[in-house]
Amino acid sequence: YIACNSGARIGLVDDLKPKFQIKFVDEASPSKGFEYLYLTDDVYKSLPEGAVNVEKVPEGWAIKDIIGTTEGIGVENLQGSGKIAGETSRAYDEIFTLSYVTGRSVGIGAYLVRLGQRIIQMNNTLT
């Protein structure tokens, strides 16, 4: 197992990606950043109740939270990590296992590394 991660990934409901708009600080220069993501009135009204938490803005509805409409949104990475954990645990009992950490490994990634019990941590700090 080779690891370098920053923990679980935060996902976004795929159905909403094409529907939200971006309120840029400066429309002529998007590299200056954005103020918020928003939905137009029509799009917001078409969503099931409770799918998003919003607040009213001149352009429509600024997105504060995305809840989603189906069970399990945002846990795809954790489900995959759970499968890797099961395989790593079984492999440890059957074969030689070794984890090589190329940088930092935190959260679920650190747990997966620890399951293998034999770990090499690359040290790339300058002293």
DRENSEFI-379622 format. One line per field, with one value per residue (C-alpha): residue number from 1; residue in three letters; chain; x negated, y, z. Coordinates in nm, 3 decimals. Layout:
# DRENSEFI-379622
seq <- (NUM, ...)
type <- (ala, ...)
mol <- (A, ...)
east <- (X, ...)
north <- (Y, ...)
up <- (Z, ...)
***
This chain:
# DRENSEFI-379622
seq <- (1, 2, 3, 4, 5, 6, 7, 8, 9, 10, 11, 12, 13, 14, 15, 16, 17, 18, 19, 20, 21, 22, 23, 24, 25, 26, 27, 28, 29, 30, 31, 32, 33, 34, 35, 36, 37, 38, 39, 40, 41, 42, 43, 44, 45, 46, 47, 48, 49, 50, 51, 52, 53, 54, 55, 56, 57, 58, 59, 60, 61, 62, 63, 64, 65, 66, 67, 68, 69, 70, 71, 72, 73, 74, 75, 76, 77, 78, 79, 80, 81, 82, 83, 84, 85, 86, 87, 88, 89, 90, 91, 92, 93, 94, 95, 96, 97, 98, 99, 100, 101, 102, 103, 104, 105, 106, 107, 108, 109, 110, 111, 112, 113, 114, 115, 116, 117, 118, 119, 120, 121, 122, 123, 124, 125, 126, 127)
type <- (tyr, ile, ala, cys, asn, ser, gly, ala, arg, ile, gly, leu, val, asp, asp, leu, lys, pro, lys, phe, gln, ile, lys, phe, val, asp, glu, ala, ser, pro, ser, lys, gly, phe, glu, tyr, leu, tyr, leu, thr, asp, asp, val, tyr, lys, ser, leu, pro, glu, gly, ala, val, asn, val, glu, lys, val, pro, glu, gly, trp, ala, ile, lys, asp, ile, ile, gly, thr, thr, glu, gly, ile, gly, val, glu, asn, leu, gln, gly, ser, gly, lys, ile, ala, gly, glu, thr, ser, arg, ala, tyr, asp, glu, ile, phe, thr, leu, ser, tyr, val, thr, gly, arg, ser, val, gly, ile, gly, ala, tyr, leu, val, arg, leu, gly, gln, arg, ile, ile, gln, met, asn, asn, thr, leu, thr)
mol <- (A, A, A, A, A, A, A, A, A, A, A, A, A, A, A, A, A, A, A, A, A, A, A, A, A, A, A, A, A, A, A, A, A, A, A, A, A, A, A, A, A, A, A, A, A, A, A, A, A, A, A, A, A, A, A, A, A, A, A, A, A, A, A, A, A, A, A, A, A, A, A, A, A, A, A, A, A, A, A, A, A, A, A, A, A, A, A, A, A, A, A, A, A, A, A, A, A, A, A, A, A, A, A, A, A, A, A, A, A, A, A, A, A, A, A, A, A, A, A, A, A, A, A, A, A, A, A)
east <- (0.000, -0.147, 0.003, -0.001, 0.331, 0.507, 0.802, 1.148, 1.252, 1.549, 1.773, 2.046, 2.384, 2.326, 2.681, 2.617, 2.286, 2.434, 2.706, 2.516, 2.369, 2.066, 2.072, 1.719, 1.561, 1.481, 1.656, 1.379, 1.110, 1.223, 0.874, 0.960, 1.188, 1.557, 1.807, 2.047, 2.211, 2.578, 2.889, 3.131, 3.492, 3.611, 3.344, 3.395, 3.772, 3.717, 3.515, 3.677, 3.736, 3.438, 3.186, 2.995, 2.976, 2.967, 2.997, 3.151, 2.909, 2.972, 2.883, 3.112, 3.015, 2.663, 2.577, 2.484, 2.512, 2.575, 2.771, 2.855, 3.156, 3.024, 2.888, 2.509, 2.395, 2.038, 1.927, 1.791, 1.431, 1.499, 1.674, 1.370, 1.140, 1.350, 1.304, 0.929, 0.925, 1.097, 0.857, 0.552, 0.665, 0.717, 0.388, 0.195, 0.306, 0.212, -0.096, -0.372, -0.229, -0.419, -0.298, -0.514, -0.406, -0.542, -0.426, -0.165, 0.109, 0.397, 0.747, 0.869, 0.542, 0.338, 0.571, 0.522, 0.145, 0.155, 0.356, 0.059, -0.159, -0.489, -0.541, -0.817, -0.776, -0.966, -1.133, -1.183, -1.241, -1.551, -1.760)
north <- (0.000, 0.338, 0.637, 1.013, 1.175, 1.443, 1.238, 1.192, 1.374, 1.607, 1.546, 1.744, 1.619, 1.558, 1.661, 2.013, 2.083, 2.206, 2.408, 2.650, 2.981, 3.170, 3.527, 3.646, 3.937, 4.084, 3.927, 4.057, 3.891, 3.556, 3.499, 3.753, 3.493, 3.455, 3.566, 3.270, 2.999, 3.055, 2.913, 3.109, 3.130, 2.877, 2.622, 2.662, 2.614, 2.298, 2.125, 1.903, 2.073, 2.038, 1.959, 2.282, 2.549, 2.894, 3.264, 3.526, 3.735, 3.972, 3.698, 3.436, 3.206, 3.176, 2.818, 2.773, 2.392, 2.113, 1.832, 1.625, 1.415, 1.060, 0.867, 0.833, 1.142, 1.235, 0.902, 0.740, 0.786, 0.644, 0.342, 0.280, 0.321, 0.071, -0.184, -0.123, -0.163, -0.502, -0.624, -0.494, -0.664, -0.996, -0.962, -0.905, -1.248, -1.417, -1.244, -0.997, -0.643, -0.316, 0.042, 0.316, 0.667, 0.924, 1.230, 1.286, 1.038, 1.148, 1.036, 0.726, 0.711, 0.685, 0.412, 0.214, 0.245, 0.131, -0.179, -0.310, -0.277, -0.252, 0.105, 0.297, 0.674, 0.881, 1.180, 1.465, 1.748, 1.961, 1.992)
up <- (0.000, -0.101, 0.080, 0.071, 0.157, 0.353, 0.476, 0.329, 0.018, 0.037, -0.259, -0.430, -0.548, -0.919, -1.010, -0.880, -1.052, -1.381, -1.203, -0.981, -1.089, -0.957, -0.825, -0.899, -0.713, -1.057, -1.359, -1.588, -1.378, -1.228, -1.087, -0.815, -0.659, -0.597, -0.335, -0.341, -0.545, -0.618, -0.780, -0.992, -0.871, -1.133, -1.046, -0.671, -0.705, -0.912, -0.637, -0.377, -0.044, 0.186, -0.091, -0.020, 0.249, 0.092, 0.161, -0.068, -0.278, -0.572, -0.826, -0.669, -0.380, -0.236, -0.144, 0.222, 0.245, -0.002, 0.157, -0.149, -0.234, -0.210, 0.086, 0.103, -0.089, -0.006, 0.139, -0.177, -0.064, 0.282, 0.131, -0.089, 0.210, 0.402, 0.124, 0.124, 0.504, 0.480, 0.212, 0.403, 0.722, 0.542, 0.354, 0.677, 0.798, 0.470, 0.323, 0.400, 0.392, 0.375, 0.353, 0.208, 0.306, 0.060, 0.253, 0.518, 0.582, 0.805, 0.897, 0.720, 0.522, 0.842, 0.965, 0.645, 0.674, 1.037, 0.945, 0.747, 1.060, 0.867, 0.753, 0.580, 0.616, 0.362, 0.527, 0.283, 0.530, 0.506, 0.821)
***
